[in-house]
Amino acid sequence: MSITYDLTITNMNCYSKYNDLPMVVFDIQWMYKGTDGTYSSFITDRTSIPFNDSSEFKEYKDLTQDEVILWIQEYTDPSIFTEAEQFIAEQIDQMANPPILNPKLPWDNS
């Protein structure tokens, strides 16, 4: 079964005031989760957001999840997601096909 991936924002840190602007996001914590419908695994990470231009500033209360996800995708090295998907796929495969088994002893009839 194929794995579907989902990026979720878990927290955002803000400067209360930066360049006379209120609530400026500078750090986003996120979770990248994969699931095959039965098993799931995830990684957590964070992305630093540079302050570029006050003309592009949007108030914290007006931010949408989609906009913040675009920031993460813009300011996170794409290899992070590639490596995360490999890690998550390996974790799910190990859950579905455990490499270590603890079977009942062959002579135990109970």
C-alpha positions in Angstrom: 0.0 0.0 0.0 1.3 3.5 -0.8 2.1 6.0 1.9 0.5 9.4 2.1 2.3 12.2 3.8 0.9 15.2 5.7 2.7 18.3 7.0 1.2 19.8 10.1 2.2 23.0 12.0 2.6 22.3 15.7 3.8 25.7 17.0 5.0 29.1 15.9 7.3 31.4 17.8 7.0 35.1 17.3 8.7 38.3 18.3 6.2 40.4 20.1 7.4 43.4 18.1 10.0 43.5 15.3 10.7 46.6 13.2 7.6 48.1 14.8 5.5 45.2 13.6 3.6 43.0 16.0 3.8 39.2 16.3 6.4 38.5 13.7 6.9 34.8 13.1 10.5 33.7 13.2 10.3 29.9 13.9 7.8 27.3 12.9 7.7 23.8 14.5 6.1 21.1 12.4 5.4 17.4 12.1 5.7 15.4 8.9 3.5 12.2 9.1 3.2 9.3 6.8 0.5 6.6 6.9 -0.3 3.6 4.8 -3.8 3.3 6.2 -2.7 0.8 8.9 0.6 2.1 10.2 2.0 5.5 10.6 5.2 7.2 11.6 6.4 10.9 11.8 9.2 13.2 12.3 9.2 16.6 13.9 11.4 19.6 12.9 11.5 23.3 12.8 12.1 26.0 10.2 13.5 29.4 10.8 11.8 32.2 8.9 13.8 35.2 7.9 12.2 38.6 8.0 12.3 39.9 4.4 10.2 43.0 3.8 7.6 44.8 5.9 5.6 45.4 2.7 4.9 41.6 2.6 4.0 41.5 6.3 0.8 39.8 7.2 -0.6 40.0 10.7 -0.4 36.9 12.8 -4.1 36.6 13.3 -4.6 36.7 9.5 -2.2 33.9 8.6 -3.6 30.7 7.2 -2.2 27.2 7.5 -1.6 27.0 3.8 0.5 30.2 3.8 2.6 28.9 6.7 3.1 25.5 5.0 4.4 27.4 1.9 6.9 29.2 4.2 8.1 25.8 5.5 8.5 24.5 2.0 10.3 27.7 0.8 12.8 27.9 3.8 13.4 24.2 4.4 16.0 22.3 2.4 13.9 19.8 0.2 16.3 17.0 1.1 14.8 17.1 4.6 11.5 15.9 3.2 13.2 13.3 1.0 15.1 11.9 4.0 12.0 12.1 6.2 9.9 10.1 3.7 12.6 7.4 3.5 12.8 7.2 7.3 9.0 7.1 7.7 8.7 4.4 4.9 11.3 2.3 6.7 9.5 2.7 10.0 6.2 1.7 8.5 7.8 -1.3 6.8 9.3 -2.4 10.1 5.9 -2.1 11.8 4.2 -4.1 9.0 7.1 -6.6 8.8 8.8 -6.8 12.2 12.5 -7.7 11.8 12.4 -9.4 15.2 9.8 -11.9 16.3 9.1 -13.3 19.7 7.2 -16.5 18.8 5.9 -19.0 21.3 8.4 -21.8 22.0 7.8 -24.7 19.6 7.3 -27.2 22.4 5.0 -24.9 24.4 1.5 -26.4 23.8 -0.3 -24.1 26.2 
